[in-house]
Amino acid sequence: MKAVIVCASVSHGNTRRVADSMAQVLGAKVVSPEQADLAELAGADLVGFGSGVFYQRLHPRLTDFVKALPTGRGRAFVFATSGLPELPLVPFTRSLIQLLEDKGFEVDGNFSCRALDTMMPFKLIGGFQKHRPNDGDLAAARAFATRLLDGREPVS
């Protein structure tokens, strides 16, 4: 299986660490939205899209990239890192999942974990969730990727 992960990791490298953990399992290449090759994405069996969360939204570099993708088809997954938990009624991955589905992707699942957050007001105290993602989070990311390989990851 050929897999590619498109990752916008801009603050502390946390989202990239999660992407790299998934990539180990999937044998995937990890690229930024700016590095992504459309022909490579079209030829992939599975494409992951992830970023950190900023004010309950995924990074605009990632969402703008997905908006600009041509309509096609294929399997995809979404992942995110965030200092604060998702709001149950408005999960931060929902809008990207909808964008991908509108582009013709079959979204096989989504994953999120906590990560260092230094946005205001947390910046004043040196950040929140300082030791995340931790080994347990990265193990959970690898387990998620394993379920994607097995085709058993439900979209939540």
Secondary structure as UniProt FT lines:
FT   STRAND          3..8
FT   HELIX           14..26
FT   STRAND          29..31
FT   TURN            33..35
FT   HELIX           38..43
FT   STRAND          46..54
FT   TURN            55..56
FT   STRAND          57..58
FT   HELIX           60..68
FT   STRAND          74..82
FT   TURN            88..89
FT   TURN            92..93
FT   HELIX           94..102
FT   TURN            103..104
FT   STRAND          105..114
FT   TURN            120..121
FT   HELIX           122..125
FT   TURN            130..131
FT   HELIX           135..150
//
